Every structure is written in C-alpha cells, then in structure tokens.
C-alpha cells in the first residue's frame, strides 16, 4: 500500500466476495485493511462494486475494471497524543486479473485506487488466492449463481463466546458473550436480535441489544452459508474512560456491521450449526470496536 499524499507505505490485506451478473458483469463486496501509516490506522468496506470483465484464454483468464463507494474508519493520533475514530465515505476503483485453474481455486492480482476528501488517498497492490464456492460447468468464472435452495428450518438460536478489541493504541481486549435469535424472512434475507455483553477492558464496558437485517446465501449443497448484516446497537449501559465512569444515557445507539460464516446440515445432527461472526461497531465518541465471536447454534 502507498499513501499518495505524504508518500508513506505499509502492508495491506483484503477479503472479497464476488458474484456474476452474466458473462461480462460482476458485483462484489469486500473488506480492506490499509495497514499502519504514521498516525493513521485505517480500514474500510466497499459494500458494492460493479465490474466489467472480459474472459480470455478459453475463460481461464479474466480481466476486469470496477468502481464503487468506500466506507472507511481511521484511528488517528493527534500531535498532543489524542486518539480519534474518524469516519467517512470515499470512492474505490479497481483493476484485477484472475487466473482460473482446472479446480475451483483461482489466483488474483489486484490494484485498488482509493480517493477520499480530508483523509488518505491510497494506491494498493495485492495478490491472493481464492476459491469458487459453486462448482462451474467448465473452466472459468460462473456466469450466474445457481438457484436458491429452500432451507429446512427458519429459526435459529446461537450462543457465542469471543473477544472485543477497541480501536485505540494498544488495542485493549476483553471477553465477549452473545446470545442471538435469527429468523429467515425471505430467500437470502434474515433478521436477527441478540444481546451482547462486553467485559471490562479498562477503556469501555457495554451491554446492549443488536437488531440486524442480513443478506445470506448458501453454498456447497447448503452446508455453508455466508452473510452480511447491518443494524443498530442499543447500549443499555456503558462505562468508559480510565476510571470506567458510568454513562447511562438511556441507550446509546450506534450502527454495527457484521460478517458471518455458518457450517450447518451436519450428517450427525442437521439441527446443529457452527458459526463465526466478525463485527464492527461504529461510534461517534471514539470507542469503535471489533468483536470476534465463535458460536454453536440450534435450528428449528
């Protein structure tokens, strides 16, 4: 990664999901971590990028150009040592070359250009390995996703255990527990409600209710499901600061963005599920937080 305003460089990594809209168009969503530039630690989310692609070499090579919005969060350190969580919206453009193997694995080379107002502007070069979750009929990308499989159950309760990380220098950590109820409303659409408890990390301790809407799709004959969720976090109590001063405002509301992967339909018990959940809480009082959770669920 190269920051163009001040000429600083750093590492970078990215996770991406792509889905075909036909032979020549693709839609994608991805998370991007831009590493550590002095006084900045920025990452972001491109909720949707639209790509135009050309498939060459008997569809083994795919070249594409894409563009979309970029939502970023930047942990900055001021000259006096003060720490802030800055948020904003920019634009991201990308160029990629993907080589499809005879298996479902692929290799991608990628360049991203990020432009923002009042924050860093980056040029990022990446190379990575991917996997086609749906088996294509021939070599190359799958033009369109297969038809939706109807789930056997619509309800799920999951118990989670994990860790919170506050986006501040030193990355203060604490134990997290969560109980979630999930209901499938429509194909590809879930709703969830959960209670999240964050233990004392000497910076923040919160308890709250989360309600989210999810876009979810099943893969591998519905043994794997991936989802992305967004909704409000209602903090029913909060303590913050070095002395953990109580701040009961009657509910602090902040948006939470989540990614989840679920293993389900086990042969030994199709009602059980195992889930990993990655969550980002965005605040307006410099207490942004990541929560990493592992859970066991029951579907009914």
Phi, psi and omega in degrees: 000137179232121179273120192280337184290316183242002176074026180268150178238159179198176174283169175202150173214158189214146170238134187223145171238130180240148175217134183285145173247023187131186184294327189242005179227145183222146170242143182219161170223143181204156173254138182227126173256124186263013173077204185239101167266144181312126180070010178221139170221095189246140168221171184197177185223126173261099186296329178204130172235136177256129185240143168252125185235156173234128180260123186237176175052054182056038178069015175279335181240128179236121177252135184212153174235137183217162180208152178182178178282156180227118178259122187235156173229128186233118174273111185249153177240122181280174181297332179269008179088000179290147183245134180225150171255104180264141181233152179189178180235132176227200179233146177232135174237146183221153172229132184222152172232122183242128176255119181265127179274177178289341172270194179272001177279154179214162177236133182235134169251136192216143171233128176248140172242120182245127178238129179225163175259118177084010177222195184288148169245128191235150164241122188235125175252133185222153170221140185203172180245136180230179183213133176278114184288334174256133182289117177285158180286335180214178180298142178113182183286150175283120184300317181220153179290155176290169180295151181293138174264129179292129178289152178281337181226155182246349185242148178207136173241131184229136173255128184243151170222138182188211187219143172257148176227117178279135183279077178216164177306136184088346178047066179305136186237155175203166179285143178230141173230150185209142172236126185233138168248133183231140180226133178274115182272311182220165171306128180077001183230120175243158168236147180219154172223135184213161174245123182246128175246126177250125180287175184284116175250015181069003174241312182214139167225123183228153165231140182196169178253135180240129171238132185219149168258141187234138164263123188226140174221140180267150179224170173053056183051041175067022173273344179230138175227136175244143182211157175228131185231154179214138177179176183277146172251118180259103179281114181277340169206153181208142171233137181214162180096168183298334179258007181052057180290130182292132179230084180263094182267011185078018177116111174262124184255126179222148177283145176234129176252134187224148172236140182220149172228131186233131169262131185209179182057046176295146180295324183284336176195099183292349180277345180270155176216156175234134188222145168243139183225129178244126189228142175237120175262127182251122183242165175253017180227032171061041175227041175302148187212142170255140177233126180247122187230143170240137185215160174243130184238164176231128183254138182209000000 
